[in-house]
Amino acid sequence: MVVCGDDGLAHRLAAELRGVYREQVTLVVPPSGRRVRQPVVGRARAASAALLDMVNAAVNRSGNGDQGGADRELEATEPTEDVLADAGVERATALALVYDDDETNIRAALTARRLNPRLRLVLRLYNRRLGQHIEELLDQSAALATRDGSGSGPGGDPDAGTGAGAWSGSGSTTVLSDADTAAPALAATALVGTSKIVDTDGILLRAVERHPPAPGEVADPGLCTLALLSATSNDPAGTDGSEDSGEQGPQLLPDAAAVEAATGRGTVVLEQVSYSGPPLPAGRAGVPAFGELFSRRLRWSLAGLAACVVALAVTLMVVTGDHPLHATYVTLLDLFSINEPAHNDDVGRQILQLLSGFVGLLLLPVLLAAVLEALGTFRTASSLRKPPRGLGGHVVLLGLGKIGTRVLTRLREMDIPVVCVEADPEARGMATARRLRVPVVLGDVTQEGVLEAAKIHRAHSLLALTSVDTTNLEAVLYARSVRSRLRVVLRLYDDDFATAVYRTLRAAHPRALTRSRSVTHLAAPSFAGAMMGRQILGAIPVERRVLLFAAVEVAGHPQLEGKTVGEAFRAGAWRVLALEVADGAAGGGRAGSGGSVGSSGSVGSRLVWELPDTYVLRGVDRVVLAATRRGLAELLGRRARHGSGV
């Protein structure tokens, strides 16, 4: 395996492949002096620099061999043809290009495909539409180059990658985005009562964290129990729930006996998404509501003039004895000064005509102001909105970069009210905020009054997703000083640093919910699974651990094929959750032993979640399963490599 990148994702991915899948890894990174250093902004610049040094040191530690990193590490400024050849791409099974720049990844992918048409490529691209085209282009190139091949492994080795789950020699290409992978977990963590979500290729997975049941109560297991939370999750000084937390840490995919015996522990279960917060106002994107066309003062002015017209019409009807419709018509003529002067009428009629003319003079500027306000409202409908008065129970989102933009889209898909804070008016997500008509506060979050303008004192939660760790940390600390019980979620660059911040904030604010998330920690399992040729649907964080969801063909896996759903379940490793069937199959709702199963990617397919334990998995079935990182590696990993002792 070859991994090329310039940030923490490359190191994390190399460690994932080496430590979990036991693969031989070559890591290509820029020289130490050329690696991108996160910018320092804000008021505490000296402390920020020291904090960033800790982050960089943690990243460097994660890439060392003694920390489960790569077997071989090369330093190169760019992944040129010579660099890729030196890394052994011509003999490699898979190549991951995870540079932060899309153009660099595309250029290197084209070069690598030419060097090895059978190479499995995994690219990190933010532009999803471009990624689809690149994926099709590279797959087509591989198919043409290998049309006359014999199907041997990489480098012409016919013995490479044999057995079930081995490399297929298809030269496949997978385009992933760390932003898309991490966004569901970041968005879901910020919401109380809203599930953690994995949404990939139209498949929606939902999980929710539940508190321990009270004595004498029986917890609802939902569709199934995915995890038991750590026994010390309510103890500020307890373990942090990471991989090395021991027996007190969270238990992923427990069996029924473990769930029954785990008293006092919270659970993570599958259930439907629910949100009890305030909904967003209805309306089409880009079209303002009727009440937003005119200001409150103008609406009162129009109402007052209308009342005057009605009063004049009623008075004219009383004075002259006219029919109500005729009296109203005459009043409007006087109002617009197009009626004949009342020279020969009585004094009352003359006074009413003068009053109507005066009201008409007042009406002219009011109508002009109404037209100008309506035009101005439509003109600014696509511009940034300010947080409305009285807003509360919303999510404050800091940063509209790659990650923040994806999270904003997820929150709006769930109709969650959001207020964004961004310092750069030309940021990537500003256009998305305008399109979704989300209020945005422009300003540096480290400056006084910016968070107050976002109404942080009435917010439900805070999502700090800027690209600068110290900015996120400073914003969270200040928000906690304003509202101590505010739910906060931090995006931090390195997982070790995220763990340290999480434990410190939890100890300082034991009654508030704090979550620190590393994007590399959330995204690396999906990239590693793609390098192994597996379809990873997404990842759900369970404290400091990760639970993966994958779509798997049953054929070729003796742990699944021919076994019932109950027999295929292995506690702490993997569990079959759903079966993909064609529309109209399996009796129209629940899978049975004789249900017809659609092929992978079939049109009109759907997922059946309530699988009985007696259902026998067949080779033609395609299932969705939840698995731990090591469980997925054991179930789907390649067989022992030729000439390797692994």
N, C-alpha and C positions, 0 to 999 in steps of 0.2 A: 504494500500500500504506500502511495506517495501523497503527502499532504503539503500544499503550498499556500501560504498566507502571511499576513503582516500584522495580525492582532491576536488577542487571546483565544479566539475561536480555533485557530490552527493548532495551538498548543493543547487546548482541551480536546480537540478531535483526535490528535495523535495519542494522547493519553487514553482516550476511550477505546481506540482500536487496539492499542497495545495491552492495556490492563484488563479490558472486558472481553474482547474477542480474541486475544492472544495472537494478533497478527504482527508480521514484521513490517515496521513503518520507517519510512524515510521522510524527514521533515525539512522543508525548504522555507527559510525565513530570511528577511532582510538582515544586514549586519546590525549589530547592537546600536551603533551610533545613528543608523538611518531609520530606526523604528519610530513610528509616530507616537509622540508624547501628547497626552491629553492637555488641552489648553487650560490655563489657570485664570479664573475670573472671580470677581466678587470682592468682598471687603477683607477677608482674612487670607491674604495672598501667601504670607509666610507659612501659615498652618496648612494651606492648600498644597503648597509645594512639598512639604514633608509628607502629607497624606498621599500624594500621588507617587512619591518615592516608595511608600509601602506597597501601593498597588503594583507598580512595575516590578518590585522585588518578588511579590507573590506570583506574578505572571511568569517571571523567569524561573521561579522554583517549580512551577507546574510543568515546564517543558523539559526539565532535567530527567536523565535516565533513571535516577533513583526515585523519582516520583511517578514512575509509570509512564514516562514520555516516550519519545521516539528511540528506535534502535540506532538511527543515524541522522545527524543534523547537518544540513548544508546552509551556508549563508550566501545569498545572492540578492542583488537589488531588484531584479526583475526576472520572471520565469521565462527566459529566452530559450531558444531551441537547444543551445549548448547546456544550459542549466538543467533542462528537463532530461536530456540524454544522460548527463552525469548522475541524475537522481535515479536512473534506471527505468524510465517510463516505458521503454521498448520491451521490457521484461515484466512490467508490473501488472497486477490484476486490476487495480483501480487507482484513479487519480482524483483528488479533491482540490479544487481551486477556490479558496475562500478569502481572497483579497477583498478589501473593502470597496475597491473600484471595479465597477462592472466591466469596463473596457479592458482592463488588465486580465480579468478572468476569461473573457471571450477570446482575446488574442491568444492566450496560452492554450485554451481548449482547442482552437483550430490547429495550432502547432502540434499538440499532443495527439490529436486524431490522425494527423498525417504520419506521425512517428509510429503509432500503434493503432490500427483500425479496430482491433478487438478490445481495446482498453475501455473499461467502464469509467465514465466521466461523471463527476458530481460538481456542479457549479453553484456558486453563491451569487445570485442576481437579485437586485431589488425590483427592477422593472419586470413585472410579471408577463406583460404582453410580449416584450422582447424575449423573455426567457422561453416562452412557448415556441417562438419561431426558431430560436437558436437550438432548442432541443430537437425539433423536427429536422433542422438542417444537419446537425451532427449525426443523428441516427440514420438519416438517408445516406450521408457520406460513408458511414461505417458499413451499411448494407451493401453499397456498391463496391466498396473495397474488399469485402469478404465474400462476395457472391460466388467466386470460384474456389473459396477456401475449403479445407477439409474438416473444419470445426475443432482444430486443436486449440490448446490453451494459449496463454500469452507467450510470445516469443517462440511459438512453434512447438512448445512442449506438450505432447499429447497426454501426459499424465497429470498435468496441472489441473487442480480443481475437479476431482472426481467425486462421485457420491451425491447423495441427496443434499440439496441446498448449496451445491458448488456453483462456481462461476460458470455461466452458460456460454461464454464466448460470443455474446451477441453484440458487443460494443455499444451497450445501451448508454443513454445520457439522461441524467436527472438534474433538473434545475430546482434549487431550493432557495428560500429566503429566511435568514435568521429572524427578520422582523415578523414575517408571517407565522413562524414557528412559535415565537415567544409571546406574540400579542394576545392570544386567547388566555394564557395563564396570567399575564400581567393584568388584563382587564378584569378577569374573574376574581382575582385576589382582592381587588379593591372594593368588592360589593358584598354586603351582608345579605344573605338569603338568595344570592345568585350563584349559580353553579359554576364550577370550573369547566371550561369548554375546550374541546378539540374539534376543529371544523376544517376538514381537508377533503377535497374532491366530492363535496356534497354530503359527506358523512358527518353527522353531528353527534358527538359524545359528550355526556353531561355527568358531572360528579359534584357532590356538595359535601362540605365538612359539617359534621354534626357534633354537638356537645354531648358529654356523657349523660346518660339518662339518670333521672333521680331514683332514689331507692324505691323499689317496688314497681317501677315503670319498665316497660319493654320497648326498646328502640325499634322503630320501623326500619327493616333492612333495605327498603327500596328494591330495585331490581337485583342488586347483589352488593356485598360489602367488598370494596376495593382495598381498604387499608384500615389498620388500627393506629391511631395517633399515639405518640410517645406517652409513657406513663408520667413524665415530668413536664408535659406541655404547659401546664398551669403553674409550674414552679419557675420563677425568674432565674434562679441559679441552676436550673436543671440542664440536661443535655440539650444539644441544639438540633437533634434529629438528623444528623448527617450520616454518611455511610458507616462511620466508625463509632456510632453512639451506643452500640452493644444491645443488650437485651431490653434496656429501658427505652430504646429508640422506637420509631414507628415500624410496624409489621405490615409489609405489602402482601396483598393477596392471601389473607389468612383463611384457614378452613373453618367449618362450622364450630368445631370444638374450641378453637382459639377465640372465636368471636364470643362464644357463650361464656368462656372463662375470663375474658378481659373486662373486669368490672372497673368502673371509674375511668375508662378510656374513651376518648372521642373516636368517631369513625368517619371514613370517607366512603360514601355510597353513591350508586347511580340512581338518579331520579330526574324528573322533568325540571326544566329551567323555570324559575319563578322570580319575580321582582316586585317588591311591595313599595318601592319608592315613588316619588312624584313623577307622573308622566310628562313628556314634552308636549307643548301645545301642538295641536293638529295644524296641518297646512302643507302645501306642496313646496318642495325645495325651490328656492329662488323667487317665490311669489309671497309677498307679505300678507298677513292677515288683515281683514278689513279694519280692525281696531288700530292697526299700526299705520294706516294711511295718514291720519290726522292726529295732531297733538291734542292733549286733553283740553288745553285752553281754547283751541279752535273749535273743538266739538261743543264746548259750553257756549261759545259765541253763536254758533249756528243754531243751537237749541234755543237760545234767547231770542234771536231774530225770528225763528219759526213761531215761537210763542207770541211775539208781537203781531205777526201777520194774522194768526188765529184770533187774537183779541180784537184787532181792527175789523176783521170780517164779521165777528159776532156783533160788535158795536154798530157797524153799518146795517146789519140785518135788523137790529132793534130800532134804529133811528128811522130807516126808510121802509121797513116792513117787507123787504125783498126776500125772495127765496134764498135759502142758505147757499146753494151753488152759484146763483147769480151774484149774491153779495161777495162771495169769495172771488169770483171772476173780476168784479169791478175793483176790489181791493188790490188784486195783483196788477191790474192795469194802472192804477194810481201808483203802485209801488215801483213800476218800471217806467213811469212818466210817459205813458202812451195813451192815457185817457184824456178826454176833453175836459177843459177847466170848468169847474162848477160855479160859473158866474151867476146863473139864475137860480141856483138851488138855495136851500135854507142854510143857516149859519152852521148847524151841526154837520151837514154834509161837506161844507167847505173846510171845516176844521179837520175832519177825518181825512180829506184828500191831502191836506198839508202834512198831517202826521204820516200818512202813507209815503209821501215823497221823501220825508226825512228818513224814514226807515229804509227806503230804497237807497238813499245815499250811504247809509251805514252798511247796507248789504254788499255794495260793490267791493270795498276793500276786503271784506270777509271772504267773498267768493274768490277773489284773486289770491288771497293767502291759501285757501283750500286747494286751488289748482296747483300753486307752487309747491305746497307741502306734498301733495300726492305725486307730482313729478319727481320731487326730490327723494321720496321714499322708494319709488320704483328704480330711480337711478342708483341708489345705494343699496338695493336689495342684494346685490352680489358682493358688497363690501363687507368688512368686518362688523360684527354686532357687539354691542356692549352688554355686560351682564344685566338682566332686567332687575328692576326693584322688587324686593321681597323674595328673591330666589333663595332657596334653601334645600338641603338634602341632596345636593349635587356632587359631582366628582370634579375636583380641580386637577387638571392635567398639565404638568410642566414639561414643555419641550415638544415641538412639532417637527422633529427629525424623522428618520426612517422608522424607528420604533414607535414614537409618539403618534405618527400619522396612522399606522396600522391599528394601534390601540384605540385611537379616536373613532376609526371606522367601526371597530367591534362594538364599542360602547353605544354608538348611535344605532347600530343594527338591533340592539336590545332596548332601544328607546330610553336610554339612561341620560338624564340631563348632565351636561358637561360644560365647564368653563375652562378654556385653555389659556396658558401664559407662555408667551414666546418673546424673546429679545430681538430676534432677527425678523424684520418685516418681509424679507425675501426667503424665508425658510421653506423647506420642501412641503410642509403640510398646510401652509396658509391657503393655498387654492382649495384644498379639501375642506378646510374650515369654512370658507366662503360658500362652497357648494352645499355643505350640510347645514349652513346657517347656524353655526355654533359660536357663541360669544367668545371673543379673544381679547385678552389684556396684553398690550404691547409694552414690554419693559423687562429689565433685568430683575429676575426673581430675588436676587440678593439685595436689592435696593428697598428702602422703606416705602411702604404703601402699595407695593405691587400685589402682594398676596391679599392685602385688605381689599383692593379693588376687585379681586376675584372672589370676594366674600368667603374667605377661608374660615371665618368665625361661625358661619352657618353651613359649612360644607359637610358632606357625609364622609368623604375620604379624599386622600391626596395621593396622586400618582406622580412621583418625581422621576421623569424619564429623559432628562437632558443627557447629553454626551459627556458631561463633566461630573465626576463622582462627587467632588467637593460642593458643587452647586446643589446637587440633589440632597446631600447630607445637611448642608446649611439650611436649605428650605424646609426640610423635615424638622430640624431642631427648632427653627423659629415657629413653624406651624404648631408644634407641640407646646411651645410656650404660650401661644394664643389659645389653643384648645387641647388640653392634655389628653383627652380620650379620642382624639381624631385617629381614624384608621389610616395608616400610611403604608405605602409600598414604594420601595426604592429600587431603581435600576442601577446596579453597580457593575463595574467593569470586570472584576475578578471574583470568582466564587469564594476563595479564602477570605478576601476582604469583606464580601457580603455576609459571610458567616460571623465574622467578628463584629460587624456593625449590628447585625440582627441580635446577637446575644447581649450587647451593651445596651441597646435601646430597650430591649425587653426587660432587662434588669432595672433600668432607670424608670421605666413606665410600665409596671407590671399589670396594670388594669386596662391598658390600651393595646389594641391589636397592631402589631408591627410585622411587616414582611419585607425581607430584602431578597431581591432576585437578580441573578446573574444571567444575562442573555446568552452567554456562551454555555452556561450549564444547562439551560433549557433547550438550546438548539443543537448542541453536539450529538446527542443520541440519534436525532433524525438524520443528520449528515452521515454518521457512522453506519446506520442501518441502510442508507442509500448506497454507500460504498460496498456493503455486503450484498447488494442486490435485492433488498427488501423494501416493501412499501410501508414506511412508518407514517401512520396517520397523524400522530402528534404525541405530545407528552403532557402529563399533568403533574405538577409538583405536589409532593406530600411532605410538608415541612422542608427538610433539606435534601430529600430524596426525590427521585423521578420515576413515575410509572408510565411506561410506553404502551401505545396502542398500535397494532399492526394488522394489516390485511394479509392473510396467509392462504395459499393453496394447500389443501390437506395432502394431496398426492406427494409421495416421496418422504413423508415424515412419519416414521413408525410410532412416535409418541402420540400421534393424532389419528392416523388412518386405521380404520377398523375398530376403534375404541368408542365407547359412549362418551358423552360430554362429561359425565361424572368421573369416568376412568381417566380421561385426558387431563383433568385438572390436577395440577401439582402446586401445593401450597407454597407460597413464597417464590414461585418461579413464573408460572403462566396460568391463565384461565380463559377458556372460550366464552365470549360474551354474546356474540350474535352470528347469525348465518345469513349469507347473501342468497336470496332467491329471486327468481323472475316473478313479475307481477302475475297474480292469479295462481301461483304455485303454493304448495303446502297448505291447502285448505283455506287460503285467503287470510290467514292471521297467525297461526301458531305452527311452528315446525313440528312435523311428525316423522316417524321413522321411514315413511314412504314418500316424503315430500320430494318434489322435483326441484332441482337446484339449477339456477342459471349459471352460465359461464362467467368468468371474470370480465368485468367491463361490459356486460350485456346491457342492451337498451331496456329501460323499464325495470331494472332490478331494484330491490329494496332490502332492508335489513330486518330480520326477525330477532327480537331481543329475548323473548321469553322462551328459551330453549329448554326442553325437559332434559333431565340428567340421563334419561334412557335413550336419547337420540344417538344413533350410530353415525359417526363421521365417515363419509365415503371419500374416495380419491377424487371425485369430481366436485366436491364441495369447496367453497371458499368461505373462510370464517374471519371474524374480527376477534382478536384476543388481546387481553391486557397482560403485560409481562414486565418483570423487573429487567434491568439492563443485563444482568448476568443470566437470567432465565432466558431472555431472548437470544443471547449469544449461544447458549447451550442448545436451544431448540432449532435455531436457524443458522448457526454459524457453519462455516465451511468445515469439511473433514480435514484431518491432519494433512498438512502439506507434504508433498513428495520430498523426501530427504530431510524432513524437519522432525524434531523431537517434541514439538508442541502437541 
